Amino acid sequence: MKKHIYPIIAGIILLTSACKKDWLDAKSDSSTIVPQTLEDMKLLLNNSVLNTNYTALGEASSDDIFVSNSVFSSLPLLDRNIYSWQPEIFVGTTQVLQWNNCYNQIFISNVVLEGLEKLKLNASRKAEWNNTRGQALFHRAKAFYDLHIVFSRPYSLQTAATDPGISIRLNSDINTKTVRSSVQEGYDQIKTDLKEAVNLLYPLPKIGSDPSKASALALLARLSLSMGEFDDALTYSGQSLSLFNTLIDYNSINPAAANSFTAFNQETSYYAIQALLTVLVNANISPELINTYSSNDLRKSVFFKLNTNGTYSFKGSYTGSILPFAGFSSNELYLIQAECYARKGNTVDAMKSLNTLLVKRFKTGTFIPLTASSAEAALSIILKERRKELVYRGMRWQDLRRLNLEPKFATDLSRVINGQTYVLPANDPRYVFPIPNYIIDATGIAQNPR
């Protein structure tokens, strides 16, 4: 049996070769696909696979949403399992899009990285070669990261060296035996890829779906925050903001619009979308979250639609559609910066970063800058605003996972569905999704305990 993990590779070949018939050269080893020119590799990186179908599993499991009993009963089995935190999620499922797509992204990135090493280019194209390599490294790092946030335990310095992570594939050979690296090894690889990418990428993207130095630094900031490396997260968020720091004044947004934002808006440094789950399309926003917005906070009308039954649904995706956003934008960087200042005891700069963001979110002339009596108080305020700002981005799930490791922020989740109460305690094994059974069967790697 081939111990491989790359899924539906033939689909990738068909997608890319549809753009150009003869750009691939099948070598004697048919598992390896090598582009021939720099243009071919750039074309491969233009594949929409690299910007779509990022994991939405965490978003559908978070406490930001709820569905009615009747909607729950009408959902596909997969969505019901995710929403109610079942031990078995992918029952009878032979293709898990959000696993497959990440490994498709990794495969494409590895093909490009291998191909680039074989090219001989003159000095005049060195910057172009560098940027192409940087993009491939970014895409691989983001796919690795997205797999970790659902299929491995949250990063803990005490246990990361022994916690099982994902398979870190650094070549395109589908016959390479699949093994699970540790969480530490996985995060170290993500960091290595991104640090190299930062030195190769153009400062800003030519088009919004291209990785750039600004978005690689943003991912480094997000990664460092998830690892509790607050000094690094502060540095990377500041460096990213030094390249791209535009904020949208929500007073300019029409609250009556069906979709409040356009795709590739001026706050987005990297455009990507999550996979669309039925439960997210039909979900309402938690009343607990809705009630945290004050009357002058424009996010309530910009992010949410008031339904006829008094519930609220989400309409504020930075994708400009019903698809949840999975990219990077400057608002997240201001929140990372603010949190890290607070964790370092710098209350003044923490609130300054937060208020720089919030003044753009309130009705003109109504915003009173927030203050905090201590760094601890500032941190509490910032974490609440982080939840209110980063809705439907998968960030709530990531925050629950990392903050549950701090007893003062640990949160037990519960839902009542058709009269039955479902509970997800802080740090429960179900914060790690099971690896799809067909991957376990094909590779023999260990399953996550649930």
N, C-alpha and C positions, 0 to 999 in steps of 0.2 A: 504493500500500500504506500502511495506517495504521501509523505508527511508534509503536506503543504497547507498554507493558510490563505494564500491569495485567492479571492473569489472572482468568478465571472470575468476572467481575463479576456476571453474571446469577445465579450461585449465591449471592452475598452478598445481592442484592435479594430472592431467594426466602427466604433464611434470616431476614432481618430483617422482611420484610413478612408472614411467617407469624405474627409476634407481634402485628402490628397492620396491618390491611388498608390503611388510608388515610393512613398517616403520610408517604408519599412524594408529592412533587408533581413530575411530569415537566415540566421546563421546555422551552422551544423547542429548546434544545440538549440532545439526549437523552443526551449523554455526561455531563451534570452532574445529580446527584441531590441535592436539597436538603431536609433535614428542616424541618418547619414550626415546631416548638415546642421548648422546652428539654427537655420530657419525651421528645419523639421522639429527640432527640440522646442523651439519657441511655440510652434504650432501645437505640439503635444501639451504644453503648459496652458494653452488657451482652452483646453477641454473643460466644459462646464462641470464635469465630475469634480473638479478641484474646488469649486465654490458652492457646491450644493450638498444637501442631504447630510449635513452634520447632525450629530445626535440630538434628539429632542426627548429622549427617554427621561432625563432628569426633570425637564420642565413639566412633563405630564405627571410626574410623581411628587411635585412640590406642593407646598401649602398655599401657593398663590392662586390656585384654581379650585373650582368645584363644579360638579355636574349634578343635575337633578336625578332622581331615581329613574324616571322614564327615559332620560337620555342615557344613563348608565346601562340600562337594560338593552338599549338598541346599539350599543357600541360593539365593534368587533372584539373577539375574545382577547386578542393581544392587548388592546387598549384597556379593557376591563382589568386584565391582570396587572398592567403597569399602574393604573390609577389606584387599585386597592392593595398594592404592595404584596402581591402573591409570591410565595416561594418559587413557584414555577411560572416563568414569564412567557417563554417562547414555545409553548406546548404545540406540537404538530407543525411548527414553522420550519420550512426548509431553506428559507432565505431571510436573513435579518439585514435589512437595507442599511441600518446605521452601523453595523459591524462591517458589512461588505464594502460600503462606500469608502470608509476610512482606509481599508487595506487596498482598495483600488487606487486611492490617492497616493499611498505609500509606494505601490508598484510603479505608477507613472513617474513619481519623483525619482525612484531608483533607476529606472530606465534612462531618464534624462541625465542624472549624475554620472552614470557609467558611460553614456555616450559622449558627454562633454570631455571626459578624460582622454578620449581617443581622438579628439579633434586637434588639428594643427591650424592655428589661426595666426594671422599677422597682428602686430601690435595695435593697429588701428581699430580692431574689434575686441580688444581686451575688456573694455568696460561693458560691452554688450554680453560677452561670455560670462563675466563676473555676475552681472545682474541675473542672467538666466540660471546660473548655478545657485545664486542666492534665493531665487524664487522656488526652485526645487527643494532646497533645504527648508525653507519656510513651510511649504505645503506638507512636507514629511513631518516636520515638528508639530504642526497644528493637528495633523491626523493622529499622531502618537498621543498628543495631549488629550484630544477628545475621547480617545479610547480609554485613557487612564481615568477620566473623571466619571466614567460609568462602569467600567469593567475591572477596576482594581480599587483597593482601599485608599482612602484619602492619605495624603503624604503626612507621615509622622517621623520625625528625626529618630525617634527611639526604635521604630520597627521597620522603617523603609527598606533596610538592607535585607530583611528576611521576608517581608510581605511579597506575595506573588503579584507580578504586574501583568503585562501583556507580552506578546511576541514582538521583539524589536528586529524588524527585517531591514537589513542594510544592503541587500542586493536584490536583483529582480529574478533570481533563479527560483522557480516554483518548487523545485525538488529539494531545496534546503530544508533540513529537518526543523520542525517547529518546536521551540522550547519557550517557556515563560521566563522572561527576565524578572529580576526583582523590581519593585517600585523605584528603588534608588537608582538602579541602572537605567530604567526608563526615563526618569526625570533628568538624570545626568546627560543622556543622549539628546533629549529635547533641548536642553540648555546649550550643549555643544553645537548642535545644528544652528540654533538661533544666533549664537555669538558669531559664528562664521558668517551667517547670512547678513547680519548687521553691517559687516565690513565689506560686503559685496553689492548690496542692493542700492538702487537709486534712492535718494532721500524721500521722494514722494512718488506715488504711482502715476503712470501715464494715463491709465484708465482705472476706475474704482475697484475693479476685480483683480488688479495686480498687487502682489505683495510689494512692500517697500521697506526702507529702513524704519520709517515711522511705525508701520504695523508690526514689524519684527520686534521692535523695542516694546510695543504694546503687549505682544504675547509674552515677552520676557518679564514684563511687569506683572501680568496676570499669573504666570507660572511662579514667580518668586513670591507673590502674595499667597498662593495656594500652599507653598512650602513653608510659610512663616518666616521667610527671609526678607524682613521688612526694610533693611538698609538697601538691599539690591532692588526691591520693588520701588522704593522711593527714587532711586537713581534712574531706573529704566523709565518710569512714568514721566519723570522730569525731562529726560532726553527725548522721549517721544513727543511730549507737548512742545518742546522747543522747535520741533519740525512741523507739527500740525496741532493747533490748539483752538480751531474755530468752534464756536458754540452757536447753536440756533436760538434766536430769541423766540420763545414760544408765543409771544404776542403776535408774531407774523403768521402763525398757523391758523387755518380756518377750522374751528372746532366742529363744524357741521359736515366736514368732508368725510366720505366713507373710509378713506385711508388718509391719515393725517399727514404722512410724509411721502416724499418721492424716493425712489431708489437712487442710490449714489448721491445722497444729500450732502450738504456742505459740512456736516459733522462727522461723516464717515471716512475713515482712512483706509478701510479694507472691507469690501462687500462680500458677504457670504450668507447663505441661508441654511436653516435647519430643515430636517425632514418634516413633512407635514403629517402629523398623527390625527386621526379622526377625533380623538378626545379633545385635542387642543382647539380644533375648529368649533366644537360644540360646547366648550367650557365657558363658564362664567368666572368672574374675578372674585376672590374671597372677600366677603364683607369686612373682615378684619383688616385687609389691606386697603380697601376702598375708604374706610373710615379714618385712615391716617392722613388723607389729603385735606388741607384746609380750604376754605371757600375761595381764596384768592390764588390757589395753586392751580396753574393752568394744566398741569399734567393730568388732572382728573378728567377734564373735557377733551384733551388732546389724545390721551392714551386710551380712553374708554368710551364706549357707547352705552347710554342708558336705555335699557330695553323696556318694553311696555309692562312687563311684570315686576319692574323695580330692580332687576339684577343689572349687572354691568358685564359687557364683553369687551375684549381687547381689539383695538383698531390702530394702535400706534407703532406698528413695526417699521423699523428703518429699511425694510425691504420694499416699502411702498405697496405692500399687498398683504394677504392673510398669512403669508409665510413668515415664520419667526426669524429674526435676525441672528446671525451667527458670526458676524464680523467684528470689527473694532471701530470705535468712535471715541471722540475726545472726552465725552462726558464720563465714560468709564475711567479714563486716565486721571481726571480730576478727583474722582472718588478714591482711587487707589492712592494717589498722592496724599489726599486728606487723611485717610486711614493710617498710612504709614507715619505721617507727622504725629498723629495722636499717639500711636504706639511707641514712638520715640520720646514722648513727653513734651512735644512742641505744640502746645494748645493754640497759640496765636496763628501759626502758619496752617495748622489743620483746619481751623475755622475759616481762614482766608481762602484756602483752596475750595472748601465746600461752598462758601458764599459766592465765589466767582461763578460757580455753576448755577446755584439756586436763583440768583438775581435774574437769570434768563428764563426762569420757569414760572415766575409770578407775574400777575397783572402789573403793568407799568405803574410805578409810584406806590405800590403796596408792600413791597418786600422790605422787611426789617432784618438786617443781617443777624444771623444766629450767633449766640455767644455761648461759651461754656466755662464753668468755674474751675475745671480741671481737665487734664488730658483724658482721664477715665470718662468724664462726662462727655467730652468731645467725641470719643470713640463710640459711645452709645448712640449719640445723635447721628454720626456719620453712617453707622451700620443701618440705622432705620432709613436714612435717606437713600442709601445704596439699594435697599429693597424697593423703595418707591420709584427709583429712577430706572433700574435695569430690569424691567418687567418683560417676560416672554423672550428672554435671551438665554435661558439655561443657567443664568448666574445664581438664581436663588438656590438651586440644587447644589451647586458648587459651594456656595456660602454655608449652607446647612452642614455639608460634609466637613468643611474645615473648622467652622465655629463650634461644632459639636465636640471637638477635641478640647475646647476650653469650657470647663464646667459652668462658668457664669453665663455663657451664651448658648449652652446646650438646649435643644428644643425637641420635645416629643410631639409628633404629628398624629392627628386622628381624623377619621372621616366616619360619618354615619351614612350607610348605604342600605336602603330598603330595610331599615330598622336594625341593622347589624353594625356594630362599631368596629372599625379597623384601626389599629394603632401601629405606628412606626416609631419606636423609641430612638432617642439619640444614640448614635454609634451602633445601631442594629446591623447585623450582617446584610440585611436587604438594602442597605445603602450602596452595596456593590451588586450590580446586575449579573445574572448568570451568563457565562459564555454560551453562545448558541450550541445546541446539542450536536448539530452536524459538524461543527468544528471540533468538538470533543471526540466524536466518532472518527473523524478523518486524521486527527493528529495525535490522539492519546494524551493530550495535556490535561492537567488537573482542573476540575470544575471549581468554581467559587462556592464556598459554603453559603447556604441560605437558611 
